[in-house]
Amino acid sequence: MDVNLLPSELFIQAFLGLGSVLAAEVIRDGYHLAGHYWQPLQGFHNLHHKAYRRDLSMTSLEAYKKAQWSNDVPEAIAMVALTAAIAGLAQTCGLWLGMWAGCLYSLGFLIPAIARSQGFLLQTDLTHKPGDLVEIPSQWSVNRTYHWRHHFDQGNAYFCSTVPLVDKVLGTCLSLKGKVVGVTGASGALGQALVEELSAQGARVVAISTNADVRFKSGVDVLYWQIGGEAQLKASLEGMDILILNHGTNVYGDRSYAAVQKSFEVNAFSTLKLAELFLETVTKSSHRAIKELWVNTSEAEVNPAFSPLYELSKRTLGDLVTLRRLDAPCIIRKLVLGPFKSQLNPYGVMSARWVAWAIVALAKRDFRDVIVTINPITYIAFPLKELYQSLYFKLCTRKSKHQV
């Protein structure tokens, strides 16, 4: 068999190898899903969950070894067997070299799993190392904090083991069931739509509004506040898992000093005060995994909104949120929204209900920049702007020793 490949053929084989590795991960995560939903495997997978305490330490070495033998070893065998079958079929088409990479990759899980089932090589169980969580959940790979949520936040989410591909497809990177979610600007069109959508996802929603006349459906808690009174909400913020900062104002063409003051106080400084108050509540190891801050910075970060003070205040907010993300103790998502019909924008072309649905759908797929707009330029311009701004801030600033 000729193994002297041309550069183009090597590229193809490398591409096929990467695909076979991803296929191995899909098989692994598919087996994990089956352990939750297919009765013959559920008992074995339950042993895996019972083997760990909340700090990811073992309940006992014997329970851990039994879980490895009953769950992790069969999972790795499935990976090896199916990737070998795929490679065998590919070999008949002359694609043998690259497609075996997935099988070799799978053996890298089977051998340590067998060793762990006998009490050896325990340090290879990377996502189950005991101790406090020191990182926020990773977006592109599964770290300890990401996987901790599967054990102790919501067992029917966060299924992935190494790369969160399956979770992104299924929308199981974030579970909202049972979460306490606060929404500011709750009396507005988007605020009300978010309250409904989050409630439908099983969240316990706290509507935070400056409008004492607004009414919400039963089951929704309501907090009333006024701009400048952010500190009064601190006790309530401590009990929230997710805070969505959605309030804002639009003075349109007014350029008076009073309009400048109002725009920045409502759109930027009030939001930042609430954001910092919420981030100060991240005090426990589990908070790094569960707590999240979502900030509606608007498409005005990169595109004109035909309201200069709205743009200026929202861009200021967006830049300061980017800066805060560098040292954030929990996930911070930006909501980068295009024109939707609301009290602030009666000419919006998107419906608030659809925007709320899209926000939640993208957040459940772990988009940290949740872009919902009809403007295709934003999908290119915003990530580039965010990358540049983040790098600039990282190079030219330093973390305060007193910062959370």
C-alpha positions as CSV (number, residue, x, y, z in Angstrom):
1,M,0.0,0.0,0.0
2,D,1.5,3.3,-1.1
3,V,2.1,5.7,1.8
4,N,4.1,8.3,-0.2
5,L,1.5,11.0,-0.4
6,L,1.5,14.3,-2.2
7,P,1.1,17.5,-0.1
8,S,-2.5,17.8,-1.3
9,E,-3.2,14.2,-0.3
10,L,-1.6,14.8,3.1
11,F,-3.9,17.8,3.6
12,I,-6.9,15.6,2.7
13,Q,-5.8,12.9,5.1
14,A,-5.2,15.4,7.9
15,F,-8.7,16.8,7.3
16,L,-10.2,13.3,7.4
17,G,-8.2,12.6,10.5
18,L,-9.7,15.7,12.2
19,G,-13.1,14.6,11.1
20,S,-12.6,11.1,12.5
21,V,-11.5,12.6,15.9
22,L,-14.7,14.7,16.0
23,A,-16.7,11.6,15.1
24,A,-15.1,9.8,18.1
25,E,-16.2,12.7,20.3
26,V,-19.8,12.6,18.9
27,I,-19.9,8.8,19.6
28,R,-18.6,9.4,23.1
29,D,-21.2,12.1,23.8
30,G,-23.9,10.0,22.1
31,Y,-23.1,7.2,24.5
32,H,-23.4,9.7,27.3
33,L,-26.8,10.8,26.1
34,A,-27.9,7.2,25.9
35,G,-26.8,6.8,29.5
36,H,-29.4,9.4,30.5
37,Y,-32.3,8.4,28.2
38,W,-31.9,4.7,27.4
39,Q,-33.0,2.4,30.2
40,P,-30.4,-0.4,29.7
41,L,-27.5,2.1,30.3
42,Q,-29.1,4.3,32.9
43,G,-28.2,2.2,35.9
44,F,-24.5,2.0,34.8
45,H,-24.3,5.8,34.2
46,N,-26.0,6.5,37.6
47,L,-23.0,4.8,39.2
48,H,-20.8,7.4,37.6
49,H,-22.9,10.3,39.1
50,K,-22.9,8.6,42.5
51,A,-19.1,8.3,42.6
52,Y,-18.6,12.0,43.2
53,R,-19.3,14.5,46.0
54,R,-20.2,18.2,45.2
55,D,-16.5,19.2,45.3
56,L,-15.8,16.3,42.8
57,S,-14.0,14.2,45.3
58,M,-14.7,10.5,45.3
59,T,-17.4,9.1,47.6
60,S,-15.1,6.1,47.9
61,L,-12.3,4.5,45.8
62,E,-14.4,1.4,45.4
63,A,-17.4,3.3,44.1
64,Y,-15.1,5.2,41.7
65,K,-13.5,2.1,40.3
66,K,-16.9,0.4,39.8
67,A,-18.2,3.5,38.0
68,Q,-15.1,3.5,35.7
69,W,-15.6,-0.2,34.9
70,S,-19.3,0.1,34.3
71,N,-19.5,3.4,32.5
72,D,-16.2,4.9,31.3
73,V,-14.7,1.6,30.0
74,P,-17.8,0.6,27.9
75,E,-18.0,4.2,26.6
76,A,-14.4,4.1,25.4
77,I,-15.0,0.6,23.9
78,A,-17.9,2.0,21.9
79,M,-15.7,4.8,20.7
80,V,-12.9,2.4,19.6
81,A,-15.3,-0.1,17.9
82,L,-17.3,2.5,16.0
83,T,-14.3,4.5,14.8
84,A,-12.6,1.3,13.8
85,A,-15.7,0.3,11.8
86,I,-15.8,3.7,10.1
87,A,-12.0,3.5,9.3
88,G,-12.5,0.0,7.9
89,L,-15.2,1.1,5.6
90,A,-13.2,4.2,4.6
91,Q,-10.2,1.9,3.8
92,T,-12.1,0.3,0.9
93,C,-12.3,3.8,-0.6
94,G,-8.6,4.5,-0.2
95,L,-9.0,6.8,2.7
96,W,-7.5,4.5,5.3
97,L,-4.7,6.7,6.7
98,G,-6.6,9.7,8.0
99,M,-9.7,7.8,9.2
100,W,-7.7,5.7,11.6
101,A,-6.9,8.8,13.7
102,G,-10.3,8.6,15.4
103,C,-9.6,5.0,16.5
104,L,-6.2,5.9,17.9
105,Y,-7.7,8.9,19.7
106,S,-10.3,6.6,21.2
107,L,-7.7,4.2,22.4
108,G,-6.3,7.1,24.3
109,F,-9.5,7.1,26.4
110,L,-9.9,3.3,26.7
111,I,-6.5,2.5,28.1
112,P,-6.6,5.1,30.9
113,A,-10.2,4.2,31.7
114,I,-9.2,0.5,32.2
115,A,-6.3,1.7,34.4
116,R,-8.6,3.9,36.5
117,S,-11.0,1.0,37.0
118,Q,-8.1,-0.8,38.7
119,G,-7.2,2.3,40.8
120,F,-4.3,3.5,38.6
121,L,-3.7,6.7,36.6
122,L,-6.4,8.5,38.5
123,Q,-4.8,11.8,37.5
124,T,-5.9,11.2,33.9
125,D,-9.6,11.9,34.9
126,L,-9.1,15.6,34.1
127,T,-12.7,16.9,34.4
128,H,-13.3,15.3,37.8
129,K,-10.3,16.6,39.7
130,P,-11.5,17.5,43.2
131,G,-11.3,21.0,44.7
132,D,-12.7,24.4,44.2
133,L,-13.6,25.7,40.7
134,V,-11.2,28.4,39.7
135,E,-12.2,29.1,36.1
136,I,-15.4,30.0,34.5
137,P,-16.9,27.4,32.1
138,S,-14.9,27.2,28.9
139,Q,-16.7,28.1,25.6
140,W,-14.8,25.8,23.2
141,S,-13.7,23.0,25.4
142,V,-15.0,21.1,28.4
143,N,-13.1,22.1,31.5
144,R,-13.9,21.1,35.1
145,T,-16.3,24.0,35.7
146,Y,-18.3,23.1,32.5
147,H,-18.5,19.5,33.5
148,W,-19.3,20.3,37.1
149,R,-22.7,21.7,35.9
150,H,-23.6,18.3,34.5
151,H,-23.2,16.7,37.9
152,F,-24.6,19.3,40.2
153,D,-26.6,21.9,38.2
154,Q,-28.7,19.9,35.6
155,G,-28.0,16.3,34.7
156,N,-29.9,16.5,31.5
157,A,-27.6,19.2,30.0
158,Y,-23.9,19.8,29.6
159,F,-23.4,16.3,28.1
160,C,-20.1,16.8,26.3
161,S,-16.8,15.5,27.5
162,T,-14.0,17.2,25.5
163,V,-15.5,19.6,22.9
164,P,-19.0,20.9,23.4
165,L,-20.1,20.2,19.8
166,V,-23.1,18.1,20.6
167,D,-24.3,20.5,23.4
168,K,-24.1,23.4,20.9
169,V,-26.2,21.5,18.4
170,L,-28.8,20.3,21.0
171,G,-28.8,23.6,22.9
172,T,-27.7,22.0,26.1
173,C,-24.7,24.2,26.9
174,L,-26.9,26.1,29.3
175,S,-29.9,24.9,31.4
176,L,-32.4,27.5,32.5
177,K,-34.6,25.0,34.4
178,G,-34.9,26.1,38.0
179,K,-32.6,29.1,37.6
180,V,-33.5,32.4,39.2
181,V,-33.2,35.0,36.4
182,G,-33.6,38.7,37.0
183,V,-34.6,40.9,34.0
184,T,-34.3,44.7,34.2
185,G,-36.4,46.8,31.8
186,A,-39.0,44.1,32.3
187,S,-41.9,46.4,31.5
188,G,-40.6,47.1,28.0
189,A,-41.4,45.1,24.9
190,L,-38.3,43.0,25.0
191,G,-38.3,42.7,28.8
192,Q,-41.8,41.3,28.8
193,A,-40.9,38.9,25.9
194,L,-37.8,37.7,27.9
195,V,-39.9,37.1,31.0
196,E,-42.3,34.9,29.0
197,E,-39.6,33.0,27.1
198,L,-37.5,32.4,30.3
199,S,-40.6,31.2,32.2
200,A,-41.3,28.8,29.4
201,Q,-37.8,27.4,29.8
202,G,-38.5,26.6,33.4
203,A,-36.7,29.6,34.9
204,R,-38.0,31.4,38.0
205,V,-38.1,35.0,36.7
206,V,-37.7,38.1,38.7
207,A,-39.1,41.1,36.7
208,I,-37.1,44.2,37.7
209,S,-38.9,47.4,36.6
210,T,-39.1,51.1,37.3
211,N,-42.8,51.1,36.2
212,A,-45.0,50.3,39.2
213,D,-48.1,50.1,37.0
214,V,-46.9,47.1,35.0
215,R,-48.4,43.7,35.7
216,F,-47.0,40.2,35.0
217,K,-48.4,36.7,35.0
218,S,-48.6,34.7,38.2
219,G,-45.4,33.0,39.1
220,V,-43.2,36.0,38.2
221,D,-41.7,37.9,41.1
222,V,-41.5,41.7,40.7
223,L,-39.0,44.1,42.0
224,Y,-39.5,47.9,41.6
225,W,-36.6,50.3,41.6
226,Q,-35.5,53.7,40.4
227,I,-32.3,54.8,38.6
228,G,-29.8,55.8,41.2
229,G,-31.2,53.2,43.7
230,E,-29.1,50.3,42.4
231,A,-27.6,49.5,45.8
232,Q,-31.0,48.8,47.2
233,L,-31.2,45.7,44.9
234,K,-28.0,44.1,46.2
235,A,-29.7,41.7,48.6
236,S,-32.0,40.5,45.8
237,L,-29.1,40.1,43.4
238,E,-27.4,37.7,45.8
239,G,-30.2,35.2,45.2
240,M,-30.1,35.3,41.4
241,D,-28.3,32.9,39.2
242,I,-28.6,35.0,36.0
243,L,-29.0,38.8,35.7
244,I,-30.1,40.3,32.4
245,L,-29.5,44.0,32.2
246,N,-31.9,45.2,29.6
247,H,-33.1,48.6,30.7
248,G,-32.3,51.7,28.6
249,T,-33.5,55.0,27.2
250,N,-33.5,56.8,23.9
251,V,-33.5,60.6,23.7
252,Y,-33.5,60.5,19.9
253,G,-32.3,63.8,18.5
254,D,-32.0,65.7,21.7
255,R,-28.4,66.9,22.3
256,S,-28.9,69.0,25.4
257,Y,-26.8,68.5,28.5
258,A,-29.8,67.0,30.3
259,A,-30.1,64.5,27.4
260,V,-26.4,63.6,27.7
261,Q,-26.7,63.1,31.4
262,K,-29.8,61.0,31.1
263,S,-28.5,58.8,28.3
264,F,-25.2,57.9,30.1
265,E,-26.8,57.5,33.5
266,V,-29.5,55.1,32.3
267,N,-27.7,53.3,29.4
268,A,-24.2,53.1,30.8
269,F,-23.6,54.0,34.5
270,S,-26.7,52.5,36.0
271,T,-26.1,49.2,34.1
272,L,-22.5,49.1,35.2
273,K,-23.4,49.7,38.8
274,L,-25.9,46.8,38.7
275,A,-23.4,44.6,36.8
276,E,-20.7,45.2,39.5
277,L,-23.2,44.6,42.3
278,F,-24.1,41.3,40.8
279,L,-20.5,40.2,40.1
280,E,-19.7,40.9,43.8
281,T,-22.2,38.1,44.7
282,V,-19.9,35.5,43.0
283,T,-18.4,34.4,46.2
284,K,-18.6,30.6,46.2
285,S,-16.9,28.0,44.0
286,S,-20.3,26.9,42.5
287,H,-21.1,30.5,41.6
288,R,-18.4,30.4,38.9
289,A,-20.3,27.6,37.2
290,I,-23.8,28.8,37.6
291,K,-24.0,32.6,37.8
292,E,-24.1,34.6,34.5
293,L,-24.5,38.2,33.6
294,W,-26.2,39.2,30.3
295,V,-25.9,42.8,29.1
296,N,-27.9,44.3,26.3
297,T,-25.3,46.6,24.7
298,S,-27.1,46.8,21.3
299,E,-26.0,46.8,17.7
300,A,-25.2,50.5,18.3
301,E,-21.8,49.3,19.5
302,V,-20.7,49.0,15.8
303,N,-23.5,50.5,13.7
304,P,-25.4,53.8,13.7
305,A,-28.7,53.9,15.4
306,F,-29.7,57.4,14.1
307,S,-29.7,58.5,17.7
308,P,-26.1,59.8,18.6
309,L,-26.5,59.8,22.4
310,Y,-27.9,56.3,22.3
311,E,-25.0,55.2,20.3
312,L,-22.4,57.0,22.5
313,S,-23.8,55.6,25.7
314,K,-24.2,52.1,24.4
315,R,-20.7,52.0,23.0
316,T,-19.3,53.2,26.3
317,L,-21.3,50.5,28.0
318,G,-20.1,47.9,25.5
319,D,-16.4,48.8,25.8
320,L,-16.5,48.8,29.6
321,V,-18.2,45.4,29.6
322,T,-15.5,44.1,27.3
323,L,-12.9,45.4,29.8
324,R,-14.7,43.8,32.7
325,R,-14.8,40.5,30.9
326,L,-11.0,40.2,31.1
327,D,-11.3,39.4,34.9
328,A,-14.9,38.3,35.1
329,P,-15.6,35.8,37.9
330,C,-18.5,34.3,35.9
331,I,-19.8,34.2,32.3
332,I,-20.7,37.6,30.8
333,R,-22.8,37.6,27.6
334,K,-23.4,40.6,25.4
335,L,-26.7,40.9,23.7
336,V,-26.0,42.7,20.4
337,L,-29.5,43.4,19.1
338,G,-30.7,45.0,15.9
339,P,-33.8,47.1,15.5
340,F,-36.9,45.5,17.1
341,K,-40.2,47.1,17.6
342,S,-40.5,48.7,21.1
343,Q,-41.3,51.8,23.0
344,L,-37.7,53.0,22.3
345,N,-37.9,52.1,18.6
346,P,-41.4,52.2,17.2
347,Y,-39.9,51.7,13.7
348,G,-38.1,48.4,14.5
349,V,-38.5,45.6,12.0
350,M,-38.1,42.6,14.2
351,S,-40.6,41.4,16.8
352,A,-39.6,41.5,20.5
353,R,-40.9,38.0,21.0
354,W,-38.8,36.6,18.2
355,V,-35.7,38.4,19.5
356,A,-36.3,37.0,23.0
357,W,-36.6,33.5,21.6
358,A,-33.4,34.0,19.6
359,I,-31.5,35.4,22.6
360,V,-32.4,32.3,24.7
361,A,-31.7,29.9,21.9
362,L,-28.2,31.3,21.2
363,A,-27.4,31.5,25.0
364,K,-28.3,27.8,25.4
365,R,-25.7,27.1,22.7
366,D,-23.2,29.1,24.7
367,F,-22.8,32.1,22.4
368,R,-21.0,34.7,24.5
369,D,-21.8,37.4,22.0
370,V,-25.5,36.9,21.2
371,I,-26.0,38.7,17.9
372,V,-29.6,39.0,16.7
373,T,-30.1,41.4,13.8
374,I,-31.2,41.6,10.2
375,N,-28.0,43.5,9.3
376,P,-25.4,41.0,8.0
377,I,-22.5,43.5,8.5
378,T,-22.9,43.2,12.3
379,Y,-22.1,39.5,12.2
380,I,-18.7,40.4,10.7
381,A,-18.0,43.8,12.2
382,F,-18.9,43.0,15.8
383,P,-16.6,40.0,16.4
384,L,-13.7,41.8,14.8
385,K,-14.3,44.9,16.9
386,E,-14.6,42.8,20.1
387,L,-11.4,40.9,19.3
388,Y,-9.4,44.0,18.7
389,Q,-10.9,45.8,21.7
390,S,-10.3,42.9,24.0
391,L,-6.6,42.5,22.9
392,Y,-6.1,46.2,23.2
393,F,-7.5,46.3,26.8
394,K,-5.5,43.2,27.7
395,L,-2.2,44.7,26.6
396,C,-2.7,48.1,28.0
397,T,-4.4,47.5,31.4
398,R,-3.7,45.3,34.4
399,K,-5.9,43.6,36.9
400,S,-6.5,45.4,40.2
401,K,-5.3,43.3,43.2
402,H,-8.7,44.2,44.8
403,Q,-10.8,43.1,41.9
404,V,-13.2,40.1,42.1
